[in-house]
Amino acid sequence: MTLVLICALIGVVAGLMGGTLGLGGGVVIVPPLIYLFHGMGVDDAVVAQMAVGTSLATIIVTSASSVAAHHRAGYVLWPVAGRLTVGIVVGALLGAVIADRLSGLALTRLFGIFAIIIALQMLLRRPGRAVEDAPRRLPGSGGLAAAGGVIGTFSSLFGIGGGSLTVPFLSWCRLPMQNAVAISAACGLPIALAGSLGFVVTGWGRPELPAWTLGYVYLPAALAIVVTSYPMAKVGARLSHRVPSAVLRRIFAIFLIGIGLELIL
């Protein structure tokens, strides 16, 4: 029960941060799960993989809701999302295989480095310029599939929905921000589905895993996080209209740098 309550609290924070700052849940969910699983006495060899796999499983639910909302608003360019998804599915499965081959310590340190990179991106990011009138420079089907492969691999490896990678790429392609965010949300669902499946398969039968796991996905934690993160994302969206997002972004980025350094060291 204590574990479920802690995971529910993690879901509250993840939902608030996601709704307020548009952060993918994995950046918020993975670090505390690593600490939590260590505290449970889980074998060091599988702690980081469990944290990442569980994070991806929670993203399935939140991504499905987000995709539906963006689709109703008419911002999802499905031909672009479809071409990206071809590579994303392959990359997400590959990311799960790579994570399984890495030691728990190596994966923990890699996530720490990734957390610091995201934090610096948040601190240094400037408001985007309008690109509605700029000519698009989208690559062809092969280029989009290749980009999707890279996005899917790193997203699955770190247990994120891919927004921190997909949105900058589509912005570089000069798509309007509304379309970039909507396509990113649409791509987050196949990342979560394929990545979760990969972590279930690669973790299947590992003797170090505790009870109530499906491969590397720890079901009690995933369910508790989903139950609280889903409604709190809506609260976070409303909060973003009252509190300057730039202030929240800086506070969270500094906190994320501290977490990243702790994971690395």
Summary of the structure (lengths in Angstrom):
residues: 265
radius of gyration: 17.5
end to end distance: 30.7
largest distance: 56.4
contacts: 998
relative contact order: 0.22
helix: 78%
strand: 2%
